[in-house]
Amino acid sequence: MPFADTVEALPEDVLIHTWDLARATDGDERLDQDVVAHVHAHLKPMDEALRQPWAFGPKTPVPDGADLQTEFLCFVGRRP
């Protein structure tokens, strides 16, 4: 499958793993806020279904005053 098709089909995977790789390599962890907003809005209605072993684990607590990226990463089980 061409990369562009993957990005269209699974934008959350590309977005989340971009952050994962940046975190692992001490890179720039800032994600495009428009893409974060789009993917987060797309995933939120599927919250319960996403808590399956094949998808995301449990959410992590969102710190007070968190920005959208942090809220999104906590939604998908990351610890920003």
Order of alpha helices (4+ residues) and beta strands (2+ residues): alpha-alpha-alpha-alpha-alpha
